[in-house]
Amino acid sequence: MMKRLPFLIFFLTGISFWSFGQAPMVIPKFGKIEPKDFEKKYSADTSVSAVVLFNVGESKFGVDASGLVLYSDHHVRIKILKKNGYDWATTTVPLFGSSNSDRETVMNLKGNTYNLVDGKVVTDKMPKEAVFNEKEDEFWTNQKFSLPNVKEGSIIEYSYRVKSGYIFDFPNWTFQRSIPVLYSEYTAEFPEWFDYKKTTQGYEPFYLVKSEPINVSLSASLTGTGTRYIWAMKDVPAMEEEPYMSSLKDYVARIEFELGRISLPGDFVRPMNNSWDKITTNLLQSENFGGRLKKNGTVKALTAPIIAQQTEPVKRLEAIFDYVRSNFKWNESYRVYATQTFGKLLEKKVGTSAEINLLLTAMLKEAGIEADPVILSTRGHGRINPYYPSLTKFNYTIAHAKIGDKVYLLDATEPMGTINVLPSRCISEVGRLISAENSDWVALQSGSKDSFVHHSKLVIGEDNSINGVVHVVRNGHNALSCRKSISQDGEKKYIDNLKKASDLFEIKNINLKNTTPSVEPLIIDYEVTASGQPQAGNIIYLQPMQSLGIKANPFKHETRKYPIDFTTAVEQTYMYSYTIPTGFAVEEQPKSTKVNLPEDGGSFVYSVTTIGNTINVLSKLTINRPQFLAEEYPYLKEFYNQIVAKQAEQIVLKKTIN
């Protein structure tokens, strides 16, 4: 039975009071620093560029002239160890808001750089001109600031408060960074009127977890009780990316909050999106989601001529998908909801992932095909927890269609995309099908494959030269990746790069077939010539893989902390047919082998057979399931060790006739 990746998420609910761990660290006041603070050694890892001395935050509710608000305080101190750590002196604070009037704001910002000069601490304060704003999109603005006079050995410090009117979105907290963190602490205060679900994820243990009752007095009419929570971690290692990971965000030590219920004094209890059915209902009732799927004249007029000559449902699906993919440009905005009407989309021909794929879904429905949208979280955005209903975890919309028993997953934002080949950004574990009849989870990796076949027919001449032809077949995600390269660079540049890529052969007469989106495989044919294989006297040393295949094990570390994610299933095949010159025979050849991963995770087959003067070589790597547990890492590491070793073996040819 296939193992499943565990969710590294734990629930903290209820109002009971609990505590474990040590006392909180005493944090020095802003600006209080001594020469001895520069003398400490912070990391045994000499490659570390900087280290977070402490990162402390507190979030709580308050009241201003506009009503209830959230205040989030941040106080950070970092030691810069190397020049490549200077980037830590520039900080970005993302601020949300649909307009300037309701945008989150930064308050009480201050920053210092401290340097030790002749045994004394010299302080450089951050000037006002070092603070600036950058608009990211219609909803997000980044406030950035840079601290002055940063050198190797500097200590930087900054603090600020963010005021937010979005009281439903309690600030999350990340304990871990890409550099070591000596201490990270987060305090959250919740009035009794707000019931939040709290979840933690990651692999690092808590140094402190504590909760205690508090009195809350926000205004004359808002008084009561509440709970203060404190979470802290100590000596948190740097978050380092490992080969074949889905996203660091999936595993970083972090705590998140989701509002489940509000019960303000004098008001009725208001449950939030605390079930998947509720989320589905709200999406379908939204004008910017379900409203786009209702029958309308614009979609009908657009669809009719496209399907006029198509009677078969599959052909209709293909025609509509090709039309939307070819006629609308994605603006690279990841969205669940549409923000412009179909009319505007048709006028501008540019839209978000939601707008383009909701149009695709609506057109499929108009064509009589069972179609619904699927919402998902892209690979860089974090994993979805099916047991934790939350719309905020999703950031992308694709289309789902069903004809008979066959399911089709479609994303028309990818110009080189094909049916049932989603862009890699969309291939996380699951998405949520949003349908009034059968809303459910959809496996996004099901059926996805990266397929590659390389077939060479080579003749070794009397002068030890090699001539032959190569036939390459790319399918699925392998074809998508190659088509994108050809589209972006142009065929000429792609061909030039292909010629330069080989260090053994001269490549000529390259022919590309099916370079535009197609259900047919992408095919590359070319001819090769080479001066010859290494020879010593009467011996020829033949490298059967011709420097292709896997040259180095991607899994170099002895241990692995995080799960392995190949994104899709993999099938990589190399076939070589060598005709050896008259008078030579095989003296030595690699032994055929087959290596299997546990639980049908994959296999590697390598065989060499000789018939007359023809040597046939087969190397086939298969990864059946995209994901493996960290506990399975030793098997994968050894699996790839054997692949690298076997593909490097030589065939020895010996001259038998003088």
N, C-alpha and C positions, 0 to 999 in steps of 0.2 A: 504493500500500500504506500502511495506516495506521501512523503512527509510534507507538512505545510509549514511555512514560516510563522513563527509565533509573533503575535502582536506584543511589542515591548511597551505596553501601556497598562497602567494600573489606575483603578478608580478610587477616588477619595471623596466619599459622600457623607451626608448626615451632619448632625450638629453636635455630636459627642466631642469631648475635649480630650486630647491625647498629646503625648510628648515622648520623644526619645532622642538620644544623642547628648551632646555636650551643650554648654552655654554658648550663646552667640559670641562671635568675635567682637572685641571692642574696636570700633572703627574710629580712626583719628578725625578730628574736625578738618574741614577743608582748609588747606594752606598750612597745616601743622606738620612740618617735616623736619627731620634732623639729619646731620651728617652720617650717623650710623645706619640710616635707612639705605644708603648707597653701598654699604659694605657687604650686605647680605648676598649670598650665592643662592640663586633662585631655581636653577635647573641643572640637573646632571647631564642633560642633552646639550652638547655644545653647538648643535645646529639651530637651536631655538633663537629666533630673532627678537622676541620680546616676551614678557610674561605679565599677566594681569595680577597685580598685587591684591586688589579687591575690587569687586563689582557688586554694589549694594543698591537695592531698589525697594521702593514702597509705593503701593497703590491703594487709594481709598476714595470714598465718595465725599463730595462737598456740595456747597450751594453757592451760586453767584446770581447776578441779576437775571440771567436767562433761565435759572432753575437748577436742577440736579446736574452735577458734572463729576468727572473723574479726574483726580490728580495723581500723576505718577512721577515720583522723584527718582533720580539716578545720580549715583556718586561713584566715580571710577578712578582708579589709580593704576598706571601701567609703567613698568620699567622697560626702557628701550635698550636692547643688548647689542644689536647690530644695525648696520645701515639699511638692510632690507626689512627692518622693522619700523622704518620711519613712517610708513603708511598708517600705522596705528595712531599717529598724531592727527589724522584727519578722520572725523566722525560724521556719520550721516544719521539724521533723525527723520524717519518717514512720518508725514503728517497727512491725515485723511480729511476730506471735506469736499462736498459738491460745489461749494462757493466760498468766497472769502469770509462771509458772515458766520458760517458754521464750521470752518476749518479748524482742526486742532492747532494749538499754538504752543510755542516753547516759551517758558518763563524762567527768570532768574538764572540765565546761562552764565557761567563763568569757567575759565580754564587757565591753568598755569603750567609752565614748563620749569622744572627744577634741575639745575646743574651744580655739581660740586666743584668749586674753583678755590684752590689753595686751602682746602679744608673747610670752606664755608659754603653754605647753600645760597645760590644766586637764583632769584625768581624772575621769570619773564611772564608777564600777564598777557593773555590773549587780547589783541586789539579788536575794536568793533568791526574794522574792515575785513577781519578774518572770518566773519559770519556772513553767509549768503544763502539764497534759496534757488533751487532748481525745480522747475515744474516737470513732473514725469508724465502725467496724463491728466485727463479731466478730473480725476478724483484724488490723485496723490501729488504732493509736493515734498521735496526733500530739503530739509534745512541742514546745511553743512557748515562745519567750522574746523579750522586748522590751528594747531598750537604752534607757537613760534620757537625758533632757536633750538630745535631738537638735534641732539647728537647721540653718539654711542655712549651709553651710560646715563642718559637723561631719565628722569622720572616725570611723567606727565600726569595731570589730574584735571578732571572736569566734572561739573555737576550741572543739572538742569531739572526743570519740572515741565511736564507736558500736561496741558489742560485739554480735556476732551468732553464734548457734549454727547458723545455716543456711549451712553451709559450701559447699553446692552453688550458692548464689546469690552469686557474687562481685559486689561493688558496681560499678555502671556509673558513668560520669563524663560530665557535660555541661560543655563548655568555653564555651558561648555563653549569654547571657542577654538579657533585653529591654532592658538598658542596656549600654553599652560595657564590655568587659573588657580591661584593659591587659595582664594576664598570668594565664594559667590553666595549672596543671601538675598532672599526676596520675602517681603512682608506684604500681606494682603488683608485688608479689613472689609468685612461684608456686613452691612446692616441686616437685620432679621427679615427685611422685606424682599431681599434678593436671594433666590436659591440657585447657586451655581454648582454645576458639575465640574470637578477638578480632575484632571488626568496628568500623570507623569509618564515620561518615556525615557529610554536610554539605558545605559549599562553601568553608570556610575552610582555608587551608594550615597545616601544622604548622610551628612555629618550631623544635621539637626533637623528635626521635624517637631513642630510645636503648635498647639492651638490653645486659645484662652478666651474666656468671655469678656466682652467690653460693653460699655455704655455708649450709645450713639445719640448725638444731638446735632442734627443738621439745621434745624430751624425750629420755630415754636411749635409747628404742627408735625415735625418729623423727629420725634424722640423715641428711643426704645433701646433695645439691646442688639448685640451682634457678636461676631467672632473675629478675632485676629489670628491669622495663620503666619507661621514663619517656617521657611524652608531654607536650608543652607547646605552647600557642598564645599569640601575642602580638598586641596591638592588634586584638582581635576585635570587629567591629562589632555593634551592638545587633541582636537578632533582631526584625525588624519584620514584622508581618502585612501581607500584600498582599491586594487583593480577589480573591475566588475562589481560596482556598487550601484544601487538604484539612485540614491540621493543621500547626502550626509544628513539632510534634514530629517530623514526617517529614523535616525539613530542617535542624534544629538541629545544630551541630557537637557530636559525641558519640562516645564509645567504649563498646561493650557487650561482655559476656563470657557465654559459654555453656559449661558443663562438658561435655566430650565423653567423658572416661574417667578412672577412678580406679584406681590400682594401689598401694595402701598396702603397706609391708613386711610380709611374712608373710601377705598376703591375695591372693586371686585378682583378676585384672583385671575391673573392672566398667564395661562400656560404658553410657553414658547414652542419652537419646533422641536419637540421632544420625542418624536416618532417619525419613522420613514414615511408612513402614510400621511402624516401631517405635512411633511416637507413636499411630498408629491402633490397633495391637494393645493398647497400654496403656490407651487410652481405652475401648475396647470391653470390656476385662476389668475396668475399674473399676466397683465397685458403684454409684458416684455418677454414672455416665455410661451405659455400655453396660448395666449391670445394670438401669437404669430401663426399658430397651427390651424386656426379656424378657417373655414372656406371663405375665400374672397376673390373678387374679380381680377385683381392683379395677378395672383398666382395662377388662376385658371387660364387667363389669356397668355401667360408666359409658358405654361406647360403644354397647352393644346398642340401647337405646331411641332413641338419636339417629339411628341409621341404619336403624331398623326399616322405615320407609316409603320408603327410598331404595335403588334398585337400581343406578342409574348411578354409576360411580366418581366422576365429577366432582361430582355432587350430594352424595355422601357426604363428599367432601373439603370442600365448601362448608359443609355442616351441622356437621361437626366443628370446622372453623376458627371458624365463628360462635359455637359453644358455648364453646370455650375462651377466645376473645377477650372474650366478653360476661360470662363467669362468674368470671374470675380477674383480680385486680388485680396489676399489676407494682409491686414495691417499689423500683424504680429501681436495683436492684443488678445490675451487669454481671458475669455469671458464665459459665464454661465447664462446671463441675461443679454438680450439684444438692447442696444441703446439708440438705434435709429430704425425707422420704419423700412419695410420692404421697398416702398417707393423711393426713399432716399438711397437705399442700397442699389437699386436698379439704375438710379441716376449717377451715382458716384462710382459704381463698380468696385468699391473698396469697402471691406467690413471686418468685423471681429470674427473670432471662431464661432461664437454663438449666432451671429447674424447670418453668416454664410451657411452654416449647417442646419439652422432652423429653416432657412429658405429651402435647402435641399430636402429636408423632412417634409415640409409643406407640399412641395412639388411631387414627391413620391406618393403622398396621400392623395393628392389630386389625380394622380395616374392610377388610382385604385390599388396601390400597394400598401400592405400593412407596414407602417413606419412610425417610429417614435424617436424622440431624442434620448441620448444617454449623456449624463453628466459625469465628469471624472476629475481626478486630480492628476495633473501632469507629473512626470517623474521628478522634476526639480521642486515641486510644490509640497510633497509629503504624501504619506500613505493614508488611505481611508481605513477607518476602523468601522466595520459593519455593525458592531455592537454599540456604537456611540453616535446616534443620529445628530448630524450637524451639517448644515448647508455651507457653512464658512470654509469647510475643508475642500470644497470643489472649486475649480477655476476654469473649466473647459467644457464645451458641448460638442458632441459628434452626433451622427445619425445612425439609427439601427433599423434595418428592414428585414422582413421575413417573407419568403416566398415558398410555400409548401413547408417542408421541414428544414429548409436551409436558411441560415441566418447570415446577414451581411452587415459588417461594420464599415462605416464610410466617413471619411474626413475630406471634404472638398477644399480645404485650405492649402493642401499640398499640390502644387502644379504638376509634379511628377508622380503623384499618388495613383494607386489603383485600388480596385474593390478588394476589401478584406486585407489590405496592407496598410495599417495605420502608421503614421509617422512615429518614430521611436519615442518622441516626447509624450505620446498618448498611451504608451504601453506600460501602465502600472498594473497592479494586480486585478482590480475590479472597477467597474463603473456602475452607476445606478440608472436602470431603464425607467424613464418617467412616462408612465402610461396609466390611464384611468382604469384599464381592465386588468393588466398584469404587470404592474411595477415590480421589478426584481433586480437582483444583482446579475451583472454580465461579466464574464471572464474576458479580459482584454488581451490576454496572452494566448488564448485558445486558438490554435490553427496558425499562429504566426510562425514564420520560419525564415532563417537566413540561409539560403541555399546557393552553393557555388560548386561548379564542376569544371575542372581543367583537364583537357585531354590532349596529349602530345604524341605525334608520330614522328620519330626521329631516326635518322640513318647515320651511323658512324662510318665515315669513309676510310679508305686505305691510308690516307694521310692523317688520320685521327681527327678530322674535322667532323662537325655535326651539322646536318641540314634537316629541316622538317617543317611540319605545320602544327599549329596550335589552334584548338577549338575550345572556347570558354563559354559556358552557359551560366547565366546569373538569374536567379528567381527570388521572389519575395522581397525581403528587406535588403538583400544584397543587390538586387536589381534597382531598387528605389535609390539606394545610396549612390550607385554608379550613374544612374540617369540624372540625378541632381548635379553630380560633378560635371557631366557632359553638358547639361543645360547651362550651368553657371560659367564654365570655362570655354565652351564651344568645342566642337569636334576636333578642330585642328590642334588646339592646345592639349586636349585630352590625349590625342594620338602622340603628340610630341612628348608628353610626360610618360606615356607608356613605353616609348622607345628608350627614354633616359632611365627608366626604372630597372632595367635588366643590366647587371654587371657581367653577365656571361655571354649573352647572345646579342647579335645585331638583329633587330626586329624590322620587318618591312612588309609592304602590301597589307596593311591593316584594314579590315572591313568591319564596320559596326552595323548591327541590325536590330531593329525594334528599340531605338534610343528614346522614343517618345512613349508616354504612358500606354501600357498594353498589358493584357492578360498573358500575352506571349512572353517567353523569356528574352532577356537581353543577351544577344550573341555577339561575341568578338572573335574574329578569325584573323590569323596573321601567320607569316612565315618567319622562320628563325635560321640563323647560321652562326656557327662558332668555330674558332680555329682549332679547338680540340680539347680533350680531357687530359688531365695529368698523366704522363707516361714515364716509365722508368725501364729502359731496355725493352724487353718483350712483354711488359706488363702495362695495361691501361687501367687506371683507377677511375671508375665511372661513378659520378655523383647522381644517383637516380632521380632525386628531387630537384636537381638543377637550381639549388639555392632558394627554392620556394618552400612552402609549408611553414611550420612553426619553428623558428630558430632559437628562441629562448623561452623558458617557462615564465608565464606572466605572474605566477604565484611564487614569489621569491622568499617571503617571510616564513619563519618556522611555524608561527601560530597565526590565527585569524580571529578577530573579534566580531566582525559583522558578517551577515549572510552574503552569499555570492549571487549575483543577478546578471545573467547573460542577456537580458531583455527579451530575447526570443529563443526558440529552439534553433539549433545550428546543424547544418549538414554540409561538410566540406570534403570534396572528393578530388583526388589527383590520380590520373591514369596516364601512364607512360608506356609507349611501345617502342622499343629500341631494336633496330636491325644492326647486328654487329658485323664487322668485315669478315670476309672469307679468311680462314686460317686462324681465327681466334675462337676461343671457347671460354666458358665461364669457369674460372678457377675457384671463386668464392662469392657467395651472395648472402644477403641478410636472410635470417630465418623468418618465415611467416609467423605472425602473431595476432592475437586478438585480446584486447584488454577491455573489461567491462566495469563500469561504475556501479556501485550498489543500488538496489531498488530500481533498476532499469533507467538510471540517470543518464546513461550514454555509453558509447563504445568507441573503440579505435581498432580498425582492421588494417593490417599491413601485410601484403603478400608479394612475393617475387616468384614468377614461374618462367621457365625457359623451354621453348619448343623450337628445336633446330637452331637457326641463327637469330631467333626473335626472343627478346626478354620483355615480359610484361610486368609492370609494377603498378600496384594498387595501394593507395593510402586513403582511408576514409575515416573521418572524424564525425561522430554524431553526438550531439547534446540533445537529449529528448525532453528534458524539463529545464526551463530557464532559471529556476531558483534552487539553491542549495543552502542548507543550514551551515553555520560556522563550524558545527561539530563534524560536518562532512568534508571540511577543508583538507585534512590529511590525505583523503582518498583522491581529491581533485589534484592536489599538488603532485602526488606520485603518478597519477594518470598522465599529467602533462610532462613529467620527467621522462616517462617511457616513450611518449610521442616524440619529444625532442631528440632523445637518444636514437630511436629507431630511424627517424627521418634523416639523421646525419650519417647513417651507415653507408658504406660504399660497396659497389660491385667490382670485383677484381676480374679482369679479362686477361687471359694469357695466350700468347701466340703459340700455336701448335705446329705450324708449317713454316719453315724458313724460306 
